[in-house]
């Protein structure tokens, strides 16, 4: 109406950290992320809950929901209802409704050759989450990954608002390469990634070298091998790290170089230019 359109997204998953409150925060931030990736403003949310009500204390559910509520409040929206079921394993997430001016809608299908690629968060949440489940994650790794996953992409989206944005997507389960492939295919372009410019959470390499890697990350790598050209200098561990399945990851942004530099100057770390959009060639993505 009046040039505005509704945007909606839904996401939920099982716990990836031990703390129920933080799990609620992460799940909410993850669900909100798609709205920010479209340039939208969240309006309200609905809870989705699965919980073993006879096996775990109700206080655990209270903490999960409080984490989600607090993160929704940070986003400036109410949670207006939801639905819960008795389930063997806890699950939590949200349906989020937002709005955006149609002329300002960001798509993942309009990247242009010559754009720089910016990623706003480090990689490695999937590997760290697997290490948490196995009791192998360091306190430093847990703290860094949890802080990143609970951070809303709201601030990054706000700093992009006055830039000439060509394409945006958020990096989640398909990993950086999977989501970049979607962007490139839909836009009719290819991409180059500089592995040396990628940020990873502390301890991710050591964990990957110890084969503490989620099955989703390994499936991602199997999938991307068909359309990604990896430099011969990159090891199997390097490839797994860049293919890692993310939760509540950063925004992947394609925009002109000048606008990219202005965004980095205003938003700051940990956002970095990680590569470029190029004319289509033999491989959809090249990683050097």
Buried (B, 14 or more C-beta within 10 A) or exposed (E): EEEBBEBEBEBBBEBBBEBBBBBBBBBBBBBBBBBBBBBBBBBBBBBBBBBEEEEEEEEBBEBBBBBBBBBBEBBEBEBEEBEBEEEEEBBBBBBBBBBBEEEEBBBBBBBBBBBBBBBBBBBBBBBBBBBBBEEBBBEEBBEBBBEBBBBBBBEBBEBBEEBEBBBBBBBBBBBBBBBBBBBBBBBEBBBBBBBEEBBBBBBBBBBBBEEBBBEBBBBBBEBBEEBBBBEEEBEEBBBBBBBBBBBBBBBBBBBBEEBBBBBBEEBEEBBBBBBBBBEBEEBBBBBB
